[in-house]
Amino acid sequence: MKHSKTPVWWGAPKKFSEKREERKISWLELFYDLVYVIAISRITHHLAVHHTLSGLLDYTYFFGMIFWGWVNGSLHHDMHGTSGLRTSLMTLWQMMIVAALVITVSSSPEHLVFNATIAVMAMQLFITYLWWSVGIYDKEHRKLNTPYTVFYLTSFALMFLTLFLQQPYVRIVFYIALLLNYLPPFMSFFTMRKRDIEFNLSSSMTERLGLFTIIIFGEVVLGIVNGVIDLNILNLDIWLCFGLALLIVFALWWLFFTLISDQSCKKGIIKSSLMEIIYIPTLMALGIIALSFSGLFQSFLPVQNIPMNLVKMGFGISTAVFIGGITLLLSLLEYPPHYLAFKKKIQQLLFASIALLLTITFAELQLSLFAYLFIILSILLIVIGLLNMIWYTKMNKIKE
């Protein structure tokens, strides 16, 4: 089928060679994002119920798989999306598959693995078709999507194999399949270099990543609110801890969106892919922070369902990982030459804050929740204050 013979109402995908112009994020994309955030919310809830090593491993896998589906669907829409019916239907079908995956995660323990495997296989097959089908309309794209088709179908075959395996082999094979899903962009690099083709992460995709992050920040706020509501009591100590918790979220929000959101990714498919991959542990940590806030407020209850030391450790490590993600993302962002020294100082400050957070987390200190949150907030505010001081000092030197 040739592009020119495709009905306008159907809307053939845009060619890869067409120049991508700056565009506004569509309402369809925002609707699509919400379904994925619901999926992340559900797997985070699953981790709250199964706070074990196997539960954490499952959370890591599902998060990686869900984010992989979101990135592929978002990139496909960004590069090949049109206003035709085809783009809308492709988006709708993917949303239905993700919604089905959310349902399977809530299955009974004896049916969870089988149901979730079928849903993940459906997502895998659909994403494979998503990229392969572009070649029907754009012959030049066929060589570029070959690594995607081969690796994704191999992952699908491995997922099918797990239906006949037992633990721990099921989890091992699933992780191998997940790793294969993230390899195609790195394989495509060689083909693109031979054909002198350059891929850069568009400003709209950078914005999508920011929007995805801000919605998960909403989950963090919800975690605080639910933590307080579940107490069924209100007093001055609870209100003070509630305020400190919200200030911590605001400080983390400030660090991320001040340092990351307005900068473009460095050129090339490798750097773009690395940036997307670094978002995985960064956003996973943010999801666990949301979960930890709910647990932290249980320290006010006379009977605790989970050890507070475990919750504080999860919160401290997750906060450190989130800041570590920001630090790594800074290495992949474009900055003017005269700002490079400033970026290095930022990274040094962030590394120092990570060291302090981990020290507080692993030190055997008997702290009240108020004291603990106050120390965490103080570390973040000191970092923010120093960053502002360095920034304005730099601005004054440039003006002079």
LINMOHU-V403606 format. One line per field, one symbol per residue. ss: DSSP state (@ for helix, = for strand, . for the rest). phi: phi as a letter, one per 40 degrees, with the letter a starting at -180 (. if undefined). psi: psi as a letter, one per 30 degrees, with the letter a starting at -180 (. if undefined). Layout:
ss=???
phi=???
psi=???
//
This chain:
ss=..@@@.....................@@@@@@@@@@@@@@@@@@@@@@@...@@@@@@@@@@@@@@@@@@@@@@@@@@@@....@@@@@@@@@@@@@@@@@@@@@...@@@@@@@@@@@@@@@@@@@@@@@@.@@@@...@@@@@@@@@@@@@@@@@@@@@@@@....@@@@@@@@@@@@@..@@@@@@@@@@@........@@@@@@@@@@@@@@@@@@@@@@@@@@@......@@@@@@@@@@@@@@@@@@@@@@@@.....=...@@@@@@@@@@@@@@@@@@@@@@@@@@@@@@@@.......@@@@@@@@@@@@@@@@@@@@@@@..=...@@@@@@@@@@@@@@@@@@@@@@@@@@......@@@@@@@@@@@@@@@@@@@@@@@@@@@@@@@.
phi=.cdcccdcccgcccccccccccaccccccccccccccccccccccccccbcbcccccccccccccccdcccccccccccbcbcccdcccdcccccccccccdccccccdcbccccccccccccdcccccdcccccccbcccccccddccccccccccccccccbbbcccdcccccccccccccddcccdccccccfbbbbcccccccccccccccccccccccccccccccgabaccccccdcccccccccccccccccbccbcccchcccccccccccccccdcccccdccccccccccccbbcbcccccccccccccccccccccccdcbccbddcbccccccdccccccccccccccccccbcbccccccccccccccccccccccccccccccccc
psi=kleffkkefeikkkkefkkklklkkleeeeeeeeeeeeeeeefeeeeeeiileeeeeeeeeeeeeeeeeeeeeeeeeeefkagleeeeeeeeeeeeeeeeeeeefglleffeeeeeeeeeeeeeeeeeeeeefefefjeffeeefeeeeeeeeeeeeeeeeffgllkgeeeeeeeeeeeefgeeeeefeeeeeeghkkkkkleeeeeeeeeeeeeeeeeeeeeeeeeeefeglkaeeeeeeeeeeeeeeeeeeeeefefeegklklkkeeeeeeeeeffdfeeeeeeeeeeeeeeeffffkejkelkeeeeeeeeeeeeeeeeeeeeeeefgkkkleffeeeeeeeeeeeeeeeeeeeeeefkikikleeeeeeeeeeeeeeeeeeeeeeeeeeeeeee.
//
